[in-house]
Amino acid sequence: MAYRLLLCCVLVFGFAVSATAQDRISRTDRTKMRETRETMRSLAQDLRAWSGTNENKYPEKLQKLVDANLRDAVPKDAWGNEFSYSLDEEAGYKLVSLGGDGKQGGEGGAADITFTRNGEKIELNADQQAELEKKRDAARHEARVALARARMVAVGIEVVQHRREKGSWPAKPDAAKRTGTEAEDKAINACFIDPWGNEYAIRILPQDNLALVCWGADGVEGGTERDVDFVITERDIRRQTRNTDEWGGGFERNMDWQVQNLAEEVQTWKQQAGKLPDELIDLTKPIPLKDGKQANALRNNVPSDDWGREYIYLRLDDDNFAIVALGKDGLAGGMKEDADHIAPMPGASPEGMIGRARRGMVKVAPNNDNKNNEGLADVATEQMRDIAEKLKVHKDDTGKFPESLGDIKDKLAGGEVPNDPWDRAFTYELTDAGYTLTCLGSDGEPGGEGHAADIAWTQEGKQESAPPEGEPEPKPEPEPAD
């Protein structure tokens, strides 16, 4: 309980600091900061495109982007000042706006804004950094608890199956391990060790019922806070496995597509580099290949969850990992918005995820009611954002947009073009200005409202609505920056 109160206090503290800082910034400076960040994001995209055609190196000067026809001119920040740009061995490069005062440092509207190849870099003082590390450490522990419970369900399924076959409960969970050598067998057997590296214990309850025990972070009976023991029973196992789908091998459905995509990209990174990345931020860096060369980074940045928190990456050993989202409450366990999301789900082989995350992230809606379609338009928008980014990279590389989406499939996760959340292909057409990418919504028909409304994307970004046939495409309003 004390631990959970600590986490909540950290979150409140972070919010209070952010809110106080925002209160000191004038409306004019806020607008200029948003415009500057948007310009810097655009420059970061062009720097990445330049790097992709220059052996994953970055230019010494921004003028190189103009020389490569990626830009008409080197832009300035919203205050009319030139950006500071330099190469950085660790971060690739540093792109800096000196804020409203044009001087290094400062607060509020005068604060510096810094971007690297990993996205915007937030400068923290020593106290803020220490507070952030406490928050991350607390979140990692909660993620391990969530993973431990999910692994216990996977172990429980095997133990229940052992009882059906042998007629009695095993004395230790290990007796229920699989003897096969397939990837799924190895994934299931990995669950028999908790996220702290300890074995679970079996306890037989009255009326021949089963309980599995995890001894907490210290691996011994008893303890408080992080060392507290916790239990799942046969009833818990049966309740959590009553609904099956391809992601859990019997677990309740996991629907956070970003968790699954991050897990897929970690596995892709491992296949190319021969080892797991150390942190999720590595996905934004060139991949060191086994032959000493480098491959392009898999991401521009690492996303946050719907509540602005980092996704948690647990590297369990050389081969096993988990991506965890802790839901709205930021704590292990919970239902609905507070539910945990884990990928790969315990018992699911990581190797089997490649090319499957986007197909498995949603199911075809059986009808068009609001319940089944809730949030799927947002999923479609994010899919289209990813496709649009790869279309731009293709144009940067070749000087034109591709004839079909199939021409960029190698740049997309899993090496294939995803279907929309209703399992239908996106529509892609070249235009005089560039292209139009369209999702027809839940009904699969042109037009519509709500989740049935069409979603259109052009070379200029997302459109408010799909333009009627035969009419010119409206120019979208720029999306607000963070």
C-alpha positions as CSV (number, residue, x, y, z in Angstrom):
1,M,0.0,0.0,0.0
2,A,2.8,2.4,0.9
3,Y,4.4,1.6,-2.4
4,R,1.2,2.4,-4.4
5,L,0.9,5.7,-2.5
6,L,4.4,6.6,-3.5
7,L,3.7,6.0,-7.1
8,C,0.6,8.1,-7.0
9,C,2.5,10.9,-5.3
10,V,5.2,10.8,-8.0
11,L,2.5,11.1,-10.7
12,V,0.8,14.0,-8.9
13,F,4.2,15.7,-8.4
14,G,5.1,15.4,-12.1
15,F,1.7,16.8,-13.1
16,A,2.1,19.7,-10.6
17,V,5.5,20.6,-11.9
18,S,4.2,20.5,-15.5
19,A,1.2,22.6,-14.7
20,T,3.2,25.2,-12.9
21,A,5.6,25.6,-15.8
22,Q,2.8,25.9,-18.2
23,D,1.2,28.7,-16.2
24,R,4.3,30.8,-16.6
25,I,4.2,30.7,-20.4
26,S,2.2,33.4,-22.3
27,R,-0.3,32.4,-24.9
28,T,1.9,33.9,-27.6
29,D,4.9,31.9,-26.5
30,R,2.9,28.7,-26.3
31,T,1.8,29.2,-29.9
32,K,5.4,29.8,-31.0
33,M,6.6,26.8,-29.1
34,R,4.1,24.6,-30.8
35,E,5.1,26.0,-34.2
36,T,8.7,25.5,-33.4
37,R,8.3,21.9,-32.3
38,E,6.3,21.2,-35.5
39,T,9.1,22.7,-37.6
40,M,11.7,20.6,-35.7
41,R,9.7,17.4,-36.1
42,S,9.6,18.1,-39.8
43,L,13.4,18.7,-39.9
44,A,13.9,15.4,-37.9
45,Q,12.0,13.6,-40.6
46,D,14.2,15.1,-43.3
47,L,17.3,14.3,-41.4
48,R,16.2,10.7,-41.1
49,A,15.5,10.5,-44.8
50,W,19.0,12.0,-45.5
51,S,20.6,9.5,-43.2
52,G,18.8,6.6,-44.9
53,T,20.6,7.4,-48.1
54,N,23.9,8.2,-46.6
55,E,25.0,5.1,-44.7
56,N,22.9,6.0,-41.6
57,K,25.0,9.1,-41.0
58,Y,23.7,12.6,-40.4
59,P,24.7,15.7,-42.3
60,E,27.3,18.1,-40.8
61,K,25.1,21.1,-41.7
62,L,21.3,21.6,-42.2
63,Q,22.2,23.1,-45.6
64,K,22.8,19.5,-46.8
65,L,19.0,19.0,-46.7
66,V,18.6,21.8,-49.2
67,D,21.4,20.5,-51.4
68,A,19.6,17.1,-51.4
69,N,16.4,18.7,-52.5
70,L,14.7,17.7,-49.3
71,R,13.9,21.4,-48.4
72,D,13.7,24.6,-50.3
73,A,15.5,26.5,-47.5
74,V,16.7,26.0,-44.0
75,P,13.9,27.1,-41.7
76,K,14.1,29.3,-38.6
77,D,12.2,28.9,-35.4
78,A,8.9,30.7,-34.7
79,W,10.8,33.6,-33.1
80,G,12.8,34.1,-36.3
81,N,16.1,32.7,-34.9
82,E,18.3,30.1,-36.6
83,F,18.4,26.6,-35.1
84,S,21.6,25.4,-33.6
85,Y,22.6,22.1,-35.1
86,S,25.5,19.8,-34.3
87,L,26.4,16.1,-34.6
88,D,26.4,14.0,-31.4
89,E,28.0,10.6,-31.0
90,E,25.3,9.3,-28.7
91,A,22.2,11.1,-29.9
92,G,23.1,11.3,-33.6
93,Y,22.6,15.0,-33.7
94,K,21.3,17.9,-31.6
95,L,18.8,20.4,-33.1
96,V,18.2,23.3,-30.7
97,S,15.9,26.3,-30.6
98,L,17.0,28.8,-28.0
99,G,13.5,29.9,-27.3
100,G,12.0,33.4,-27.0
101,D,15.1,35.1,-25.7
102,G,17.5,33.6,-28.3
103,K,19.9,32.7,-25.4
104,Q,21.0,29.3,-24.0
105,G,19.0,28.1,-21.0
106,G,16.0,30.0,-19.7
107,E,12.5,29.0,-18.4
108,G,9.0,29.2,-19.8
109,G,8.8,30.8,-23.2
110,A,12.6,31.4,-23.1
111,A,13.4,27.7,-22.5
112,D,15.5,25.9,-25.0
113,I,13.8,23.2,-27.1
114,T,16.1,20.2,-28.1
115,F,15.5,17.4,-30.6
116,T,17.7,14.4,-31.4
117,R,17.2,11.4,-33.5
118,N,15.3,10.0,-30.6
119,G,12.7,12.8,-30.6
120,E,12.4,15.8,-28.2
121,K,14.9,15.7,-25.4
122,I,13.6,17.0,-22.1
123,E,16.4,18.5,-20.0
124,L,16.0,17.7,-16.3
125,N,17.9,18.9,-13.2
126,A,19.3,16.4,-10.7
127,D,16.2,16.4,-8.5
128,Q,13.8,15.9,-11.4
129,Q,16.0,13.1,-12.8
130,A,16.1,11.3,-9.5
131,E,12.3,11.7,-9.2
132,L,11.9,10.3,-12.7
133,E,14.1,7.3,-11.9
134,K,11.9,6.6,-8.9
135,K,8.8,6.7,-11.0
136,R,10.3,4.4,-13.6
137,D,11.6,1.9,-10.9
138,A,8.1,1.8,-9.4
139,A,6.5,1.2,-12.7
140,R,8.9,-1.6,-13.6
141,H,8.0,-3.3,-10.3
142,E,4.3,-3.1,-11.1
143,A,4.9,-4.4,-14.6
144,R,6.7,-7.4,-13.1
145,V,3.8,-8.1,-10.9
146,A,1.4,-7.9,-13.8
147,L,3.7,-10.3,-15.8
148,A,4.0,-12.7,-12.9
149,R,0.2,-13.0,-12.6
150,A,-0.1,-13.6,-16.4
151,R,2.7,-16.2,-16.3
152,M,1.0,-18.0,-13.4
153,V,-2.1,-18.4,-15.5
154,A,0.0,-20.0,-18.3
155,V,1.6,-22.3,-15.7
156,G,-1.8,-23.0,-14.2
157,I,-3.2,-24.2,-17.5
158,E,-0.3,-26.7,-17.8
159,V,-0.8,-27.9,-14.2
160,V,-4.5,-28.4,-14.7
161,Q,-3.8,-30.4,-17.9
162,H,-1.3,-32.5,-15.9
163,R,-4.0,-33.4,-13.4
164,R,-6.4,-34.4,-16.2
165,E,-3.8,-36.7,-17.7
166,K,-2.2,-38.1,-14.5
167,G,-5.1,-38.0,-12.1
168,S,-3.4,-35.9,-9.4
169,W,-1.8,-32.5,-8.9
170,P,2.0,-32.4,-9.4
171,A,4.2,-31.9,-6.3
172,K,6.0,-29.0,-8.0
173,P,5.0,-26.9,-11.1
174,D,8.1,-28.2,-13.0
175,A,6.5,-31.6,-13.4
176,A,3.9,-30.0,-15.7
177,K,6.5,-28.6,-18.1
178,R,6.2,-29.5,-21.7
179,T,8.7,-31.9,-23.2
180,G,8.4,-30.6,-26.8
181,T,11.0,-28.5,-28.5
182,E,8.7,-26.2,-30.6
183,A,8.8,-22.5,-30.1
184,E,5.4,-22.6,-28.3
185,D,6.7,-25.3,-25.9
186,K,9.7,-23.1,-25.1
187,A,7.5,-20.1,-24.6
188,I,5.2,-22.0,-22.2
189,N,8.1,-23.4,-20.2
190,A,9.7,-20.0,-19.8
191,C,6.6,-19.0,-17.8
192,F,7.6,-21.5,-15.0
193,I,10.1,-18.9,-13.7
194,D,8.7,-15.7,-12.3
195,P,10.0,-12.3,-13.5
196,W,12.5,-12.1,-10.6
197,G,14.0,-15.5,-11.6
198,N,12.3,-17.7,-9.0
199,E,10.1,-20.8,-9.2
200,Y,6.4,-20.8,-8.2
201,A,5.0,-23.1,-5.5
202,I,1.9,-25.3,-5.5
203,R,-0.5,-25.5,-2.6
204,I,-3.5,-27.9,-2.5
205,L,-6.6,-26.3,-1.1
206,P,-9.7,-28.0,0.5
207,Q,-11.9,-30.0,-1.9
208,D,-8.8,-30.7,-4.0
209,N,-8.5,-27.2,-5.4
210,L,-5.2,-25.7,-6.5
211,A,-3.3,-22.5,-5.7
212,L,-0.1,-21.2,-7.3
213,V,2.1,-19.0,-5.2
214,C,4.6,-16.3,-6.2
215,W,7.0,-15.4,-3.4
216,G,7.4,-11.7,-4.5
217,A,10.6,-9.9,-5.4
218,D,12.7,-11.6,-2.6
219,G,11.8,-15.1,-3.6
220,V,11.1,-16.3,-0.1
221,E,7.9,-16.7,1.9
222,G,6.5,-13.7,3.6
223,G,7.4,-10.1,3.2
224,T,5.9,-6.7,2.7
225,E,5.6,-4.1,-0.1
226,R,7.7,-5.4,-3.1
227,D,8.4,-8.7,-1.3
228,V,4.8,-9.5,-0.6
229,D,3.6,-13.0,-1.8
230,F,0.5,-13.4,-4.0
231,V,-1.6,-16.3,-5.1
232,I,-3.9,-17.3,-8.0
233,T,-6.3,-20.2,-7.7
234,E,-7.8,-22.8,-10.1
235,R,-10.9,-20.6,-10.2
236,D,-8.7,-17.6,-11.3
237,I,-7.1,-19.7,-14.0
238,R,-10.5,-20.9,-15.4
239,R,-12.0,-17.4,-15.3
240,Q,-9.1,-15.8,-17.2
241,T,-9.0,-18.6,-19.9
242,R,-12.8,-18.7,-20.7
243,N,-12.3,-16.5,-23.7
244,T,-9.6,-17.5,-26.2
245,D,-7.9,-15.7,-29.1
246,E,-4.7,-16.0,-31.1
247,W,-2.8,-13.7,-28.8
248,G,-3.0,-15.4,-25.4
249,G,-3.1,-19.1,-26.2
250,G,-6.2,-19.0,-23.9
251,F,-5.8,-15.6,-22.2
252,E,-8.3,-12.8,-22.2
253,R,-8.0,-10.5,-25.2
254,N,-5.2,-8.0,-25.2
255,M,-6.2,-5.0,-27.4
256,D,-3.5,-2.4,-26.9
257,W,-2.0,-2.3,-30.5
258,Q,1.0,-0.2,-29.5
259,V,2.1,-2.7,-26.9
260,Q,1.9,-5.4,-29.6
261,N,3.6,-3.4,-32.2
262,L,6.5,-2.4,-29.9
263,A,6.9,-6.1,-29.0
264,E,6.9,-7.0,-32.7
265,E,9.6,-4.4,-33.4
266,V,11.7,-5.5,-30.4
267,Q,11.6,-9.1,-31.9
268,T,12.5,-7.7,-35.4
269,W,15.4,-5.8,-33.8
270,K,16.6,-9.0,-32.1
271,Q,16.4,-11.0,-35.4
272,Q,18.6,-8.4,-37.2
273,A,21.0,-7.5,-34.4
274,G,21.3,-11.0,-32.9
275,K,20.4,-9.8,-29.4
276,L,17.6,-7.9,-27.7
277,P,17.8,-4.1,-27.5
278,D,18.8,-2.7,-24.1
279,E,16.0,-0.1,-24.0
280,L,13.0,0.8,-26.2
281,I,14.8,4.0,-27.2
282,D,17.2,1.7,-29.2
283,L,14.3,1.1,-31.7
284,T,14.9,4.7,-32.8
285,K,18.6,4.1,-33.5
286,P,20.3,2.4,-36.5
287,I,20.3,-1.4,-35.9
288,P,23.8,-2.9,-35.5
289,L,23.8,-5.9,-37.8
290,K,25.7,-9.2,-37.3
291,D,28.1,-8.4,-40.2
292,G,29.1,-5.1,-38.7
293,K,26.9,-2.9,-40.9
294,Q,23.8,-1.0,-39.8
295,A,20.1,-1.1,-40.8
296,N,17.6,1.7,-40.6
297,A,15.9,2.4,-37.3
298,L,12.5,0.9,-36.9
299,R,10.9,4.0,-35.3
300,N,11.1,7.8,-35.2
301,N,10.1,7.9,-31.5
302,V,8.8,5.7,-28.7
303,P,5.1,6.3,-28.0
304,S,3.4,6.9,-24.7
305,D,0.2,5.2,-23.6
306,D,-3.2,6.9,-23.5
307,W,-2.4,8.5,-20.1
308,G,1.0,9.9,-21.1
309,R,3.1,7.3,-19.4
310,E,6.0,5.3,-20.8
311,Y,5.4,1.7,-22.0
312,I,7.5,-0.6,-19.8
313,Y,10.2,-2.8,-21.4
314,L,11.2,-5.8,-19.2
315,R,14.3,-7.6,-20.6
316,L,14.1,-10.9,-18.7
317,D,17.1,-12.7,-20.1
318,D,18.9,-13.0,-23.4
319,D,15.9,-14.3,-25.3
320,N,12.8,-13.3,-23.3
321,F,11.2,-9.9,-22.9
322,A,7.8,-8.3,-22.3
323,I,6.2,-4.9,-23.1
324,V,3.7,-3.9,-20.4
325,A,1.1,-1.1,-20.2
326,L,-0.4,-0.8,-16.8
327,G,-3.7,0.9,-17.7
328,K,-5.2,4.1,-16.4
329,D,-4.3,3.5,-12.8
330,G,-0.6,2.7,-13.4
331,L,-0.9,-0.3,-11.1
332,A,-0.8,-4.1,-11.8
333,G,-4.3,-5.6,-12.1
334,G,-7.6,-4.0,-12.8
335,M,-10.4,-4.1,-15.3
336,K,-11.6,-2.0,-18.2
337,E,-9.4,1.2,-18.4
338,D,-7.2,-0.1,-15.5
339,A,-6.5,-3.4,-17.2
340,D,-2.9,-4.4,-17.9
341,H,-1.7,-5.2,-21.5
342,I,1.2,-7.4,-22.1
343,A,3.0,-8.6,-25.3
344,P,4.1,-11.1,-26.1
345,M,1.5,-12.8,-23.8
346,P,3.1,-15.5,-21.7
347,G,3.0,-18.7,-23.6
348,A,3.0,-17.0,-27.0
349,S,6.2,-17.3,-29.0
350,P,7.9,-14.0,-29.8
351,E,9.0,-15.4,-33.1
352,G,5.4,-15.9,-34.0
353,M,4.6,-12.2,-33.7
354,I,6.5,-11.0,-36.7
355,G,4.0,-9.6,-39.2
356,R,1.1,-10.6,-36.9
357,A,0.7,-7.7,-34.5
358,R,-1.2,-5.4,-36.8
359,R,-3.4,-8.3,-38.0
360,G,-4.0,-9.5,-34.5
361,M,-4.5,-6.1,-32.8
362,V,-8.2,-6.0,-33.6
363,K,-10.9,-8.5,-34.7
364,V,-13.4,-8.0,-37.5
365,A,-16.4,-6.4,-35.9
366,P,-19.4,-8.7,-36.2
367,N,-21.7,-5.7,-36.7
368,N,-21.7,-1.9,-36.7
369,D,-22.8,-1.1,-33.1
370,N,-20.9,1.4,-31.1
371,K,-19.6,-1.1,-28.6
372,N,-17.8,-3.2,-31.1
373,N,-16.4,-0.3,-33.0
374,E,-15.4,2.0,-30.1
375,G,-11.9,3.3,-30.7
376,L,-11.2,1.5,-33.9
377,A,-11.2,4.7,-36.0
378,D,-8.3,5.9,-33.8
379,V,-6.5,2.6,-34.6
380,A,-7.1,3.2,-38.3
381,T,-5.7,6.7,-38.1
382,E,-2.5,5.5,-36.4
383,Q,-2.1,2.8,-39.1
384,M,-2.5,5.4,-41.8
385,R,-0.1,7.7,-40.0
386,D,2.5,4.9,-40.2
387,I,1.8,4.2,-43.8
388,A,2.0,7.9,-44.7
389,E,5.4,8.2,-43.0
390,K,6.7,5.3,-45.1
391,L,5.3,6.9,-48.3
392,K,7.3,10.0,-47.5
393,V,10.4,8.0,-47.0
394,H,9.9,6.3,-50.4
395,K,9.4,9.7,-52.1
396,D,12.6,11.0,-50.4
397,D,14.5,7.9,-51.7
398,T,13.1,7.8,-55.2
399,G,11.7,11.3,-56.0
400,K,8.1,10.1,-56.3
401,F,5.4,8.4,-54.4
402,P,5.0,4.6,-55.1
403,E,2.5,3.2,-57.6
404,S,0.9,1.0,-54.9
405,L,1.2,0.3,-51.2
406,G,2.8,-3.0,-52.0
407,D,5.9,-1.1,-53.1
408,I,6.6,0.0,-49.5
409,K,5.7,-3.2,-47.7
410,D,9.3,-3.9,-46.9
411,K,9.4,-0.7,-44.9
412,L,6.3,-1.6,-42.9
413,A,6.4,-3.8,-39.8
414,G,6.3,-7.5,-40.6
415,G,7.0,-6.8,-44.3
416,E,3.4,-6.4,-45.3
417,V,0.7,-3.8,-45.7
418,P,-1.8,-4.0,-42.9
419,N,-5.6,-4.2,-43.3
420,D,-7.7,-1.6,-41.5
421,P,-9.3,-2.5,-38.1
422,W,-12.3,-4.1,-39.9
423,D,-9.9,-6.3,-41.9
424,R,-10.3,-4.5,-45.2
425,A,-7.6,-3.1,-47.5
426,F,-6.9,0.6,-47.4
427,T,-7.5,2.4,-50.7
428,Y,-4.5,4.2,-52.2
429,E,-4.6,6.4,-55.3
430,L,-2.0,8.7,-56.8
431,T,-3.1,12.3,-57.5
432,D,-1.6,15.3,-59.3
433,A,-0.5,16.7,-55.9
434,G,0.6,13.4,-54.4
435,Y,-1.7,10.7,-53.2
436,T,-4.9,9.9,-51.3
437,L,-5.0,7.1,-48.7
438,T,-8.5,6.1,-47.5
439,C,-10.2,3.9,-44.9
440,L,-14.0,3.4,-45.5
441,G,-14.8,3.1,-41.8
442,S,-16.8,0.3,-40.1
443,D,-19.4,0.0,-42.9
444,G,-16.9,-0.4,-45.7
445,E,-18.9,2.1,-47.8
446,P,-18.1,5.7,-49.0
447,G,-19.4,8.4,-46.7
448,G,-21.0,7.7,-43.3
449,E,-20.9,9.2,-39.8
450,G,-19.2,8.3,-36.5
451,H,-17.2,5.1,-36.8
452,A,-18.6,4.5,-40.3
453,A,-17.2,7.8,-41.6
454,D,-14.4,7.6,-44.1
455,I,-10.9,8.6,-43.0
456,A,-8.7,10.2,-45.7
457,W,-4.9,11.0,-45.6
458,T,-2.9,12.9,-48.2
459,Q,0.7,14.0,-48.6
460,E,-0.3,17.0,-46.5
461,G,-1.7,14.9,-43.6
462,K,-5.0,13.7,-42.3
463,Q,-8.1,15.3,-43.9
464,E,-11.1,16.3,-41.9
465,S,-13.2,14.1,-44.1
466,A,-12.8,12.2,-47.4
467,P,-13.2,14.7,-50.2
468,P,-16.3,14.0,-52.4
469,E,-15.5,12.5,-55.7
470,G,-14.7,15.0,-58.4
471,E,-14.1,17.9,-55.9
472,P,-10.6,19.3,-55.0
473,E,-9.0,18.0,-51.8
474,P,-9.2,20.6,-49.0
475,K,-5.9,21.6,-47.4
476,P,-5.9,20.3,-43.7
477,E,-5.4,22.4,-40.7
478,P,-2.0,21.6,-39.2
479,E,-2.3,19.2,-36.3
480,P,-1.4,20.7,-32.9
481,A,2.0,19.8,-31.5
482,D,2.5,18.6,-28.0
